[in-house]
């Protein structure tokens, strides 16, 4: 997640607003499980803060100091009783050690895909298994690879730049156009993606352009299931969205798994 140590961190909340219903889903899981909750890849606190506001103790771990700094700024203006529910730690989901066990571990917003090898994924799931109480739950989501989208990018689209959104720069107030360019390594299941941010002045002229690389490893449904089972989890549910709808190829994999 070294990508977010650059300027992307300050823009992150302006464009990474989550997936439809994901906050409500993770908050519901946290309320059912009870304190304490661990969020891995907590970023700027989008999921973590509402969990604390619900009165639950939550620990957030992230390997981007800049993202954690933004989260701390948000937390600093919360009421003291909410702040007391939150602990933020710099760390890596493949190798962390905490002095307590958790009822629930969360990895929202596809953060698990930042693990770029099967070995890294196994290491992380092993650490999570160790961090959970007996019978504790893991909840995470990743996108389900779409063959049609991959084929399009491997074919005529190539690495063509595609506009994916626009937002207001949180500091300058200027308009920012966000573009995306990507290529797929099918053998290693890697997406090499570049976010391109064009900041426009009041006349609409490009004032600055920033390129921010992002590398993810996608997983197919049964690959993810086998990884969970190998790590000592029993799959409780696989949903296709955050309303707990059925799994559908090419959409989302929303997993809930129990430590056994």
TORZA-947543 format. One line per 2 residues: their letters; for each residue x, y, z of N, C-alpha, C. Coordinates in Angstrom, 2 decimals, padded with zeros to 5 digits, always signed. Example, Ala and Ser with C-alpha at 12.3 -4.5 7.8 and 13.67 -1.06 7.14 Angstrom:
<sites>
AS> +013.19,-005.69,+007.80,+012.30,-004.50,+007.80,+013.20,-003.30,+007.80 | +012.85,-002.25,+007.08,+013.67,-001.06,+007.14,+012.90,+000.03,+007.87
</sites>
This chain:
<sites>
XX> +000.82,-001.20,+000.00,+000.00,+000.00,+000.00,+000.86,+001.25,+000.00 | +002.09,+001.10,-000.46,+003.01,+002.22,-000.53,+002.48,+003.31,-001.44
XX> +001.54,+002.97,-002.35,+000.98,+003.97,-003.25,+000.40,+005.15,-002.48 | -000.19,+004.87,-001.32,-000.89,+005.90,-000.58,+000.03,+006.74,+000.28
XX> +001.35,+006.54,+000.17,+002.28,+007.42,+000.84,+002.53,+008.69,+000.02 | +002.07,+008.69,-001.23,+002.25,+009.87,-002.05,+001.00,+010.75,-001.96
XX> +000.82,+011.66,-002.89,-000.26,+012.64,-002.78,-001.63,+012.00,-002.82 | -001.73,+010.76,-003.29,-003.01,+010.07,-003.32,-003.67,+010.08,-001.94
XX> -002.89,+010.07,-000.89,-003.46,+010.03,+000.46,-004.34,+011.25,+000.72 | -003.89,+012.42,+000.34,-004.67,+013.62,+000.61,-005.92,+013.71,-000.27
XX> -005.93,+013.01,-001.40,-007.09,+013.01,-002.27,-008.03,+011.84,-002.00 | -007.57,+010.88,-001.24,-008.24,+009.58,-001.13,-009.72,+009.70,-000.76
XX> -010.03,+010.47,+000.25,-011.42,+010.56,+000.71,-012.33,+011.24,-000.31 | -011.74,+011.96,-001.25,-012.55,+012.67,-002.24,-013.06,+011.75,-003.34
XX> -012.36,+010.65,-003.57,-012.81,+009.75,-004.64,-013.07,+008.33,-004.18 | -012.43,+007.89,-003.08,-012.63,+006.52,-002.59,-013.72,+006.52,-001.54
XX> -014.95,+006.65,-001.99,-016.09,+006.80,-001.08,-016.75,+005.48,-000.72 | -016.12,+004.37,-001.13,-016.65,+003.06,-000.77,-017.59,+002.50,-001.81
XX> -018.13,+001.34,-001.50,-019.08,+000.65,-002.36,-020.46,+000.72,-001.74 | -021.47,+000.67,-002.56,-022.84,+000.85,-002.08,-023.17,-000.14,-000.97
XX> -023.49,+000.40,+000.21,-023.92,-000.42,+001.33,-022.81,-001.01,+002.16 | -021.53,-000.76,+001.82,-020.47,-001.47,+002.55,-020.35,-001.00,+003.99
XX> -020.50,+000.28,+004.25,-020.41,+000.78,+005.62,-021.48,+000.15,+006.50 | -022.72,+000.14,+006.04,-023.81,-000.45,+006.82,-023.55,-001.94,+007.08
XX> -023.03,-002.63,+006.08,-022.75,-004.06,+006.23,-021.72,-004.30,+007.33 | -020.60,-003.61,+007.26,-019.54,-003.83,+008.24,-019.94,-003.35,+009.63
XX> -020.71,-002.29,+009.69,-021.20,-001.81,+010.98,-022.15,-002.82,+011.61 | -023.00,-003.43,+010.80,-023.92,-004.46,+011.31,-023.14,-005.67,+011.82
XX> -022.10,-006.09,+011.08,-021.28,-007.21,+011.53,-020.59,-006.88,+012.84 | -020.11,-005.66,+012.97,-019.43,-005.25,+014.21,-020.38,-005.24,+015.39
XX> -021.58,-004.74,+015.20,-022.55,-004.70,+016.29,-022.94,-006.11,+016.73 | -023.07,-007.02,+015.77,-023.42,-008.40,+016.12,-022.29,-009.09,+016.87
XX> -021.04,-008.82,+016.45,-019.90,-009.49,+017.07,-019.54,-008.91,+018.42 | -019.67,-007.60,+018.55,-019.30,-006.94,+019.80,-017.81,-006.65,+019.88
XX> -017.44,-005.87,+020.89,-016.03,-005.47,+021.07,-015.18,-006.66,+021.52 | -013.87,-006.59,+021.17,-013.22,-005.60,+020.31,-013.23,-006.04,+018.85
XX> -013.06,-005.04,+017.97,-013.05,-005.26,+016.53,-011.69,-004.80,+016.01 | -011.15,-005.52,+015.04,-009.89,-005.16,+014.39,-010.16,-004.90,+012.91
XX> -009.74,-003.72,+012.43,-009.83,-003.43,+011.00,-008.43,-003.37,+010.42 | -008.18,-004.19,+009.42,-006.90,-004.21,+008.72,-007.03,-003.44,+007.42
XX> -006.06,-002.55,+007.15,-006.18,-001.65,+006.01,-007.21,-000.58,+006.30 | -007.13,+000.00,+007.50,-008.17,+000.94,+007.95,-008.12,+002.28,+007.23
XX> -007.00,+002.58,+006.57,-006.91,+003.81,+005.79,-007.19,+005.06,+006.61 | -008.08,+005.89,+006.11,-008.39,+007.16,+006.76,-009.55,+007.07,+007.75
XX> -010.03,+005.86,+008.01,-011.02,+005.67,+009.07,-012.47,+005.69,+008.64 | -012.74,+005.52,+007.36,-014.13,+005.60,+006.88,-015.04,+004.57,+007.54
XX> -014.56,+003.37,+007.76,-015.34,+002.32,+008.41,-015.11,+002.34,+009.92 | -013.89,+002.54,+010.31,-013.49,+002.46,+011.72,-014.21,+003.47,+012.60
XX> -014.32,+004.72,+012.14,-014.92,+005.77,+012.98,-016.39,+005.49,+013.29 | -017.23,+005.14,+012.31,-018.62,+004.82,+012.66,-018.74,+003.64,+013.62
XX> -017.83,+002.68,+013.55,-017.86,+001.56,+014.50,-017.62,+002.08,+015.92 | -016.65,+002.97,+016.07,-016.38,+003.56,+017.38,-017.55,+004.42,+017.84
XX> -018.17,+005.13,+016.92,-019.32,+005.97,+017.28,-020.50,+005.13,+017.74 | -020.52,+003.86,+017.34,-021.57,+002.94,+017.81,-021.26,+002.38,+019.19
XX> -020.13,+002.80,+019.79,-019.79,+002.39,+021.14,-018.93,+001.16,+021.24 | -018.32,+000.73,+020.12,-017.50,-000.47,+020.10,-016.01,-000.11,+020.13
XX> -015.24,-000.92,+020.82,-013.79,-000.75,+020.79,-013.25,-001.29,+019.47 | -012.41,-000.48,+018.80,-011.91,-000.87,+017.50,-010.45,-000.47,+017.37
XX> -009.65,-001.40,+016.84,-008.25,-001.15,+016.54,-008.10,-001.12,+015.03 | -007.43,-000.09,+014.53,-007.18,+000.03,+013.11,-005.70,-000.11,+012.80
XX> -005.38,-000.93,+011.81,-003.99,-001.15,+011.41,-003.86,-000.80,+009.94 | -002.81,-000.05,+009.60,-002.55,+000.29,+008.21,-001.05,+000.47,+008.02
XX> -000.57,+000.24,+006.81,+000.86,+000.39,+006.54,+001.18,+001.67,+005.78 | +000.25,+002.61,+005.75,+000.50,+003.94,+005.20,+000.45,+004.96,+006.33
XX> +001.59,+005.56,+006.63,+001.63,+006.56,+007.68,+000.79,+007.78,+007.31 | +000.75,+008.13,+006.03,-000.04,+009.30,+005.62,-001.53,+009.06,+005.80
XX> -001.97,+007.85,+005.48,-003.39,+007.54,+005.68,-003.74,+007.56,+007.17 | -002.87,+007.00,+007.98,-003.10,+007.02,+009.42,-003.11,+008.44,+009.97
XX> -002.25,+009.30,+009.43,-002.22,+010.70,+009.88,-003.55,+011.39,+009.60 | -004.13,+011.13,+008.42,-005.43,+011.70,+008.09,-006.49,+011.15,+009.04
XX> -006.43,+009.85,+009.32,-007.39,+009.25,+010.26,-007.27,+009.90,+011.64 | -006.04,+010.13,+012.09,-005.84,+010.74,+013.42,-006.42,+012.15,+013.46
XX> -006.28,+012.89,+012.36,-006.86,+014.24,+012.32,-008.37,+014.18,+012.44 | -009.00,+013.22,+011.78,-010.45,+013.07,+011.89,-010.86,+012.70,+013.31
XX> -010.11,+011.79,+013.89,-010.45,+011.30,+015.23,-010.26,+012.39,+016.27 | -009.31,+013.28,+016.05,-008.99,+014.32,+017.05,-010.14,+015.28,+017.31
XX> -011.09,+015.39,+016.36,-012.21,+016.31,+016.56,-013.47,+015.58,+017.03 | -013.36,+014.29,+017.28,-014.50,+013.53,+017.79,-014.63,+013.73,+019.29
XX> -015.81,+013.48,+019.85,-015.97,+013.55,+021.31,-015.01,+012.59,+022.00 | -014.51,+012.96,+023.18,-013.56,+012.10,+023.89,-014.05,+010.67,+024.10
XX> -015.35,+010.51,+024.35,-015.86,+009.16,+024.60,-015.74,+008.28,+023.35 | -015.82,+008.90,+022.17,-015.61,+008.14,+020.93,-014.13,+007.88,+020.70
XX> -013.31,+008.89,+020.92,-011.86,+008.72,+020.77,-011.33,+007.57,+021.62 | -011.91,+007.42,+022.80,-011.44,+006.37,+023.72,-011.70,+004.96,+023.22
XX> -012.56,+004.83,+022.24,-012.86,+003.51,+021.67,-011.88,+003.12,+020.56 | -010.99,+004.05,+020.15,-010.18,+003.84,+018.95,-008.69,+003.75,+019.29
XX> -008.04,+002.79,+018.65,-006.58,+002.70,+018.68,-006.10,+002.51,+017.25 | -005.15,+003.33,+016.82,-004.57,+003.22,+015.49,-003.13,+002.75,+015.60
XX> -002.76,+001.82,+014.71,-001.41,+001.27,+014.74,-000.86,+001.16,+013.33 | +000.42,+001.48,+013.19,+001.11,+001.25,+011.93,+001.50,-000.22,+011.88
XX> +001.17,-000.90,+010.79,+001.51,-002.31,+010.70,+001.07,-002.91,+009.38 | +001.45,-004.15,+009.19,+001.22,-004.89,+007.96,+000.35,-006.09,+008.29
XX> -000.70,-006.33,+007.50,-001.61,-007.43,+007.82,-000.95,-008.80,+007.68 | +000.22,-008.87,+007.07,+000.94,-010.13,+006.97,+001.75,-010.46,+008.22
XX> +001.99,-009.44,+009.04,+002.91,-009.63,+010.16,+002.61,-008.61,+011.25 | +001.61,-008.89,+012.05,+001.27,-008.00,+013.16,+001.08,-008.83,+014.42
XX> +001.32,-008.20,+015.54,+001.15,-008.89,+016.81,+000.51,-007.94,+017.80 | -000.64,-008.33,+018.33,-001.37,-007.49,+019.27,-001.57,-008.24,+020.57
XX> -001.78,-007.49,+021.64,-001.82,-008.10,+022.97,-003.22,-008.54,+023.38 | -004.14,-008.64,+022.43,-005.48,-009.13,+022.74,-006.07,-009.82,+021.54
XX> -007.16,-010.53,+021.77,-007.85,-011.23,+020.70,-009.15,-010.50,+020.39 | -009.65,-010.70,+019.17,-010.77,-009.92,+018.67,-011.95,-010.83,+018.32
XX> -013.15,-010.28,+018.50,-014.36,-011.00,+018.10,-014.57,-010.96,+016.58 | -014.04,-009.91,+015.97,-014.26,-009.70,+014.54,-013.05,-009.02,+013.95
XX> -012.62,-009.49,+012.78,-011.59,-008.81,+011.98,-012.23,-008.41,+010.66 | -012.04,-007.16,+010.25,-012.58,-006.63,+009.01,-011.45,-006.28,+008.06
XX> -011.66,-006.56,+006.76,-010.78,-006.05,+005.71,-011.68,-005.48,+004.62 | -012.15,-004.26,+004.80,-013.09,-003.69,+003.83,-012.42,-003.19,+002.56
XX> -013.25,-002.79,+001.63,-012.89,-002.04,+000.43,-011.74,-002.67,-000.33 | -011.76,-004.01,-000.43,-010.83,-004.76,-001.29,-009.36,-004.63,-000.87
XX> -009.12,-004.25,+000.39,-007.74,-004.06,+000.84,-006.93,-005.36,+000.80 | -007.60,-006.51,+000.88,-006.91,-007.80,+000.82,-006.16,-007.96,-000.51
XX> -006.61,-007.27,-001.55,-005.99,-007.41,-002.87,-004.64,-006.72,-002.97 | -004.27,-005.95,-001.97,-002.92,-005.36,-001.94,-001.86,-006.41,-001.67
XX> -002.27,-007.60,-001.25,-001.34,-008.70,-001.05,-001.10,-009.36,-002.40 | +000.13,-009.31,-002.89,+000.40,-009.57,-004.30,+000.86,-010.99,-004.63
XX> +000.94,-011.86,-003.62,+001.31,-013.26,-003.89,+000.43,-014.16,-003.04 | +000.23,-015.42,-003.46,-000.51,-016.37,-002.63,+000.15,-016.54,-001.25
XX> +001.47,-016.48,-001.20,+002.15,-016.63,+000.08,+001.81,-015.47,+001.02 | +001.78,-014.26,+000.52,+001.39,-013.11,+001.34,-000.05,-013.26,+001.83
XX> -000.91,-013.76,+000.97,-002.31,-013.94,+001.35,-002.44,-014.98,+002.45 | -001.68,-016.08,+002.35,-001.71,-017.11,+003.39,-001.15,-016.57,+004.71
XX> -000.08,-015.80,+004.62,+000.50,-015.22,+005.83,-000.52,-014.33,+006.55 | -001.20,-013.49,+005.78,-002.18,-012.59,+006.38,-003.33,-013.36,+007.03
XX> -003.85,-014.36,+006.35,-004.96,-015.13,+006.92,-004.51,-015.91,+008.16 | -003.27,-016.37,+008.17,-002.75,-017.03,+009.37,-002.66,-016.07,+010.55
XX> -002.20,-014.84,+010.29,-002.13,-013.84,+011.35,-003.52,-013.48,+011.87 | -004.46,-013.38,+010.95,-005.84,-013.05,+011.34,-006.43,-014.18,+012.19
XX> -006.19,-015.41,+011.79,-006.69,-016.56,+012.55,-006.17,-016.50,+013.98 | -004.89,-016.18,+014.13,-004.28,-016.08,+015.46,-004.85,-014.94,+016.27
XX> -005.26,-013.86,+015.60,-005.75,-012.67,+016.30,-007.19,-012.80,+016.77 | -007.92,-013.79,+016.27,-009.34,-013.95,+016.61,-009.52,-014.83,+017.84
XX> -010.57,-014.56,+018.58,-010.99,-015.47,+019.63,-011.51,-016.74,+018.97 | -011.61,-017.80,+019.74,-012.20,-019.03,+019.19,-013.62,-018.74,+018.72
XX> -013.89,-019.11,+017.49,-015.21,-018.84,+016.93,-015.39,-017.43,+016.39 | -014.33,-016.62,+016.44,-014.41,-015.26,+015.93,-014.59,-015.22,+014.43
XX> -015.02,-014.06,+013.93,-015.38,-013.92,+012.53,-014.41,-013.01,+011.77 | -014.24,-013.33,+010.51,-013.53,-012.49,+009.54,-014.54,-012.08,+008.48
XX> -014.60,-010.77,+008.19,-015.46,-010.27,+007.12,-014.61,-009.41,+006.19 | -014.71,-009.70,+004.90,-013.92,-008.94,+003.91,-014.63,-008.96,+002.57
XX> -014.22,-008.04,+001.72,-014.74,-008.06,+000.36,-013.63,-007.81,-000.64 | -013.76,-008.47,-001.80,-012.88,-008.27,-002.95,-013.77,-008.28,-004.19
XX> -013.30,-007.67,-005.28,-014.12,-007.75,-006.49,-013.95,-009.12,-007.13 | -014.99,-009.58,-007.80,-014.90,-010.83,-008.54,-014.45,-010.52,-009.96
XX> -013.37,-011.15,-010.43,-012.83,-010.81,-011.76,-013.88,-011.02,-012.86 | -014.01,-010.01,-013.70,-014.92,-010.09,-014.84,-014.13,-010.46,-016.08
XX> -014.41,-011.60,-016.66,-013.71,-012.05,-017.84,-013.89,-011.07,-019.00 | -015.10,-010.51,-019.12,-015.35,-009.58,-020.22,-014.54,-008.30,-020.08
XX> -014.41,-007.81,-018.84,-013.62,-006.58,-018.62,-012.14,-006.86,-018.88 | -011.66,-008.01,-018.37,-010.25,-008.36,-018.60,-009.98,-008.50,-020.09
XX> -010.89,-009.18,-020.81,-010.70,-009.38,-022.25,-010.67,-008.05,-022.99 | -011.51,-007.12,-022.58,-011.53,-005.80,-023.23,-010.21,-005.08,-023.05
XX> -009.66,-005.15,-021.84,-008.39,-004.46,-021.57,-007.22,-005.18,-022.22 | -007.35,-006.49,-022.40,-006.28,-007.23,-023.09,-006.37,-007.02,-024.60
XX> -007.51,-006.56,-025.06,-007.72,-006.40,-026.49,-007.61,-004.97,-026.95 | -008.70,-004.44,-027.53,-008.62,-003.14,-028.19,-008.42,-001.98,-027.22
XX> -008.83,-002.14,-025.98,-008.66,-001.05,-025.03,-007.20,-000.89,-024.62 | -006.52,-002.03,-024.49,-005.12,-001.97,-024.06,-004.97,-001.17,-022.79
XX> -004.03,-000.25,-022.77,-003.81,+000.61,-021.62,-004.42,+001.99,-021.82 | -005.47,+002.06,-022.62,-006.10,+003.34,-022.91,-006.58,+004.02,-021.63
XX> -006.47,+005.31,-021.61,-006.89,+006.08,-020.45,-008.41,+006.27,-020.47 | -009.04,+006.05,-019.33,-010.50,+006.15,-019.23,-010.87,+007.07,-018.08
XX> -011.75,+008.01,-018.34,-012.23,+008.90,-017.28,-013.15,+008.13,-016.35 | -012.89,+008.22,-015.04,-013.72,+007.48,-014.08,-014.41,+008.38,-013.06
XX> -014.12,+009.69,-013.08,-014.81,+010.57,-012.15,-014.17,+011.94,-012.06 | -014.80,+012.79,-011.27,-014.26,+014.11,-010.98,-014.71,+014.52,-009.58
XX> -013.91,+015.37,-008.97,-014.20,+015.82,-007.61,-013.50,+017.15,-007.36 | -013.79,+017.75,-006.22,-013.17,+019.01,-005.83,-011.94,+018.74,-004.98
XX> -010.83,+019.37,-005.35,-009.60,+019.16,-004.58,-009.82,+019.63,-003.15 | -009.50,+018.79,-002.15,-009.81,+019.14,-000.75,-009.01,+020.32,-000.22
XX> -007.93,+020.69,-000.86,-007.10,+021.80,-000.38,-007.26,+023.04,-001.25 | -007.08,+022.90,-002.55,-007.13,+024.07,-003.44,-008.55,+024.47,-003.83
XX> -009.49,+023.52,-003.76,-010.85,+023.79,-004.20,-011.02,+023.69,-005.70 | -009.96,+023.35,-006.42,-010.04,+023.22,-007.87,-010.74,+021.92,-008.26
XX> -011.22,+021.90,-009.48,-011.80,+020.69,-010.03,-010.69,+019.71,-010.39 | -010.90,+018.42,-010.07,-009.94,+017.38,-010.40,-010.64,+016.34,-011.26
XX> -010.05,+016.01,-012.40,-010.54,+014.93,-013.25,-009.70,+013.70,-012.96 | -010.37,+012.57,-012.72,-009.65,+011.33,-012.44,-009.78,+010.39,-013.63
XX> -008.62,+009.88,-014.08,-008.54,+008.93,-015.17,-007.95,+007.63,-014.66 | -008.17,+006.59,-015.42,-007.66,+005.27,-015.05,-007.05,+004.60,-016.28
XX> -005.89,+003.98,-016.06,-005.25,+003.17,-017.10,-004.79,+001.88,-016.44 | -004.96,+000.74,-017.12,-004.59,-000.52,-016.47,-004.16,-001.57,-017.49
XX> -003.38,-002.50,-017.00,-003.04,-003.68,-017.79,-003.06,-004.89,-016.86 | -003.31,-006.06,-017.43,-003.47,-007.29,-016.67,-002.33,-008.25,-016.95
XX> -001.80,-008.83,-015.89,-000.86,-009.95,-015.98,-001.66,-011.19,-015.58 | -002.11,-011.94,-016.58,-003.02,-013.05,-016.30,-002.34,-014.20,-015.58
XX> -001.06,-014.42,-015.85,-000.37,-015.54,-015.22,-000.30,-015.37,-013.71 | +000.03,-014.18,-013.25,+000.16,-013.92,-011.82,-001.09,-013.28,-011.23
XX> -002.11,-013.05,-012.06,-003.38,-012.44,-011.62,-003.15,-011.05,-011.01 | -002.35,-010.27,-011.70,-002.00,-008.94,-011.23,-002.62,-007.88,-012.13
XX> -003.17,-006.83,-011.51,-003.60,-005.64,-012.23,-002.59,-004.53,-011.95 | -002.01,-004.01,-013.00,-001.15,-002.83,-012.90,-001.99,-001.63,-013.34
XX> -002.37,-000.82,-012.38,-003.29,+000.27,-012.64,-002.61,+001.60,-012.32 | -002.97,+002.62,-013.07,-002.48,+003.96,-012.79,-003.66,+004.91,-012.71
XX> -003.79,+005.60,-011.57,-004.76,+006.68,-011.43,-004.07,+007.97,-011.87 | -004.73,+008.72,-012.71,-004.20,+009.98,-013.21,-005.14,+011.09,-012.75
XX> -004.58,+012.05,-012.03,-005.37,+013.16,-011.50,-004.96,+014.45,-012.22 | -005.91,+015.07,-012.91,-005.67,+016.35,-013.57,-006.40,+017.44,-012.79
XX> -005.63,+018.35,-012.23,-006.21,+019.47,-011.49,-006.36,+020.65,-012.45 | -007.58,+021.20,-012.52,-007.88,+022.28,-013.46,-007.97,+023.61,-012.72
XX> -007.54,+024.68,-013.37,-007.71,+026.00,-012.78,-009.11,+026.52,-013.09 | -009.38,+027.77,-012.69,-010.74,+028.31,-012.83,-011.16,+028.46,-014.30
XX> -010.18,+028.48,-015.22,-010.49,+028.58,-016.64,-010.61,+027.21,-017.31 | -010.40,+026.16,-016.55,-010.49,+024.81,-017.10,-009.21,+024.28,-017.69
XX> -008.13,+025.03,-017.53,-006.83,+024.57,-018.04,-006.19,+023.64,-017.01 | -005.46,+022.64,-017.51,-004.80,+021.70,-016.62,-003.66,+022.41,-015.90
XX> -003.77,+022.44,-014.57,-002.76,+023.10,-013.75,-001.66,+022.14,-013.34 | -002.05,+020.89,-013.06,-001.07,+019.87,-012.70,-001.64,+018.50,-013.01
XX> -000.74,+017.54,-013.27,-001.12,+016.16,-013.53,-000.29,+015.26,-012.63 | -000.97,+014.38,-011.92,-000.29,+013.47,-011.01,-000.62,+012.03,-011.40
XX> +000.40,+011.19,-011.44,+000.24,+009.78,-011.78,+000.47,+008.96,-010.51 | -000.49,+008.11,-010.19,-000.37,+007.31,-008.98,-000.59,+005.83,-009.31
XX> +000.46,+005.00,-009.24,+000.31,+003.58,-009.57,-000.38,+002.80,-008.47 | -001.08,+001.76,-008.86,-001.76,+000.88,-007.92,-001.65,-000.54,-008.46
XX> -001.16,-001.45,-007.63,-001.00,-002.84,-008.04,-001.83,-003.73,-007.14 | -002.66,-004.59,-007.74,-003.54,-005.48,-006.99,-003.43,-006.89,-007.55
XX> -003.68,-007.88,-006.70,-003.78,-009.26,-007.17,-005.22,-009.74,-006.99 | -005.88,-010.05,-008.09,-007.28,-010.50,-007.99,-007.35,-011.99,-007.73
XX> -008.45,-012.41,-007.12,-008.67,-013.81,-006.78,-010.02,-014.26,-007.28 | -010.06,-015.50,-007.75,-011.32,-016.09,-008.14,-012.02,-016.68,-006.92
XX> -013.31,-016.90,-007.08,-014.15,-017.32,-005.95,-013.60,-018.53,-005.20 | -013.32,-019.60,-005.91,-012.92,-020.83,-005.22,-011.49,-020.75,-004.72
XX> -010.67,-019.94,-005.35,-009.33,-019.70,-004.82,-009.43,-019.04,-003.45 | -010.28,-018.04,-003.31,-010.46,-017.37,-002.03,-011.03,-018.33,-000.99
XX> -011.99,-019.15,-001.39,-012.58,-020.12,-000.47,-011.51,-021.09,+000.05 | -010.66,-021.60,-000.85,-009.63,-022.55,-000.43,-008.61,-021.90,+000.48
XX> -008.25,-020.66,+000.21,-007.32,-019.95,+001.09,-007.89,-019.84,+002.50 | -009.16,-019.49,+002.60,-009.80,-019.38,+003.90,-009.81,-020.73,+004.62
XX> -010.16,-021.77,+003.91,-010.22,-023.10,+004.53,-008.84,-023.57,+004.95 | -007.82,-023.33,+004.14,-006.46,-023.73,+004.49,-005.96,-023.00,+005.73
XX> -006.45,-021.78,+005.93,-006.02,-020.98,+007.08,-006.81,-021.31,+008.35 | -007.77,-022.23,+008.27,-008.50,-022.64,+009.46,-009.82,-021.92,+009.65
XX> -010.45,-021.51,+008.54,-011.74,-020.83,+008.62,-012.82,-021.69,+007.96 | -014.02,-021.56,+008.48,-015.20,-022.14,+007.85,-016.02,-021.01,+007.25
XX> -016.32,-021.09,+005.97,-017.09,-020.04,+005.31,-018.53,-020.06,+005.82 | -018.94,-018.94,+006.39,-020.32,-018.80,+006.85,-021.22,-018.28,+005.74
XX> -020.67,-017.39,+004.91,-021.49,-016.81,+003.84,-020.60,-016.21,+002.77 | -021.08,-016.28,+001.53,-020.50,-015.55,+000.41,-021.66,-014.80,-000.25
XX> -021.58,-013.47,-000.20,-022.61,-012.63,-000.79,-022.07,-011.97,-002.07 | -023.02,-011.52,-002.89,-022.64,-010.82,-004.10,-022.73,-009.32,-003.98
XX> -023.26,-008.85,-002.84,-023.34,-007.41,-002.58,-023.49,-007.21,-001.08 | -023.60,-005.96,-000.67,-023.64,-005.66,+000.76,-025.06,-005.66,+001.32
XX> -026.02,-006.01,+000.47,-027.38,-006.26,+000.94,-027.59,-007.75,+001.18 | -026.50,-008.51,+001.13,-026.48,-009.95,+001.37,-027.22,-010.72,+000.27
XX> -027.13,-010.18,-000.94,-027.69,-010.86,-002.10,-026.80,-012.00,-002.54 | -027.30,-012.86,-003.43,-026.53,-014.03,-003.88,-025.30,-013.63,-004.68
XX> -024.27,-014.47,-004.61,-023.05,-014.23,-005.38,-023.35,-014.30,-006.86 | -022.77,-013.37,-007.61,-022.89,-013.36,-009.07,-021.52,-013.08,-009.66
XX> -021.15,-013.85,-010.66,-019.84,-013.69,-011.29,-019.67,-012.27,-011.82 | -018.48,-011.72,-011.59,-018.13,-010.41,-012.12,-018.57,-009.25,-011.27
XX> -019.14,-009.53,-010.09,-019.56,-008.44,-009.21,-018.64,-008.39,-007.99 | -019.15,-008.66,-006.82,-018.34,-008.57,-005.60,-018.35,-009.91,-004.88
XX> -017.25,-010.22,-004.22,-017.20,-011.34,-003.28,-017.18,-010.76,-001.87 | -018.25,-010.95,-001.15,-018.35,-010.47,+000.23,-018.36,-011.69,+001.14
XX> -017.26,-011.92,+001.85,-017.08,-013.13,+002.62,-017.27,-012.90,+004.11 | -017.89,-013.87,+004.76,-017.93,-013.95,+006.22,-017.47,-015.37,+006.58
XX> -016.39,-015.47,+007.36,-015.82,-016.77,+007.70,-015.53,-016.84,+009.19 | -015.70,-018.03,+009.76,-015.53,-018.20,+011.20,-014.26,-019.01,+011.51
XX> -013.53,-018.59,+012.51,-012.36,-019.34,+012.96,-012.79,-020.66,+013.58 | -012.15,-021.77,+013.13,-012.45,-023.06,+013.69,-011.16,-023.67,+014.24
</sites>
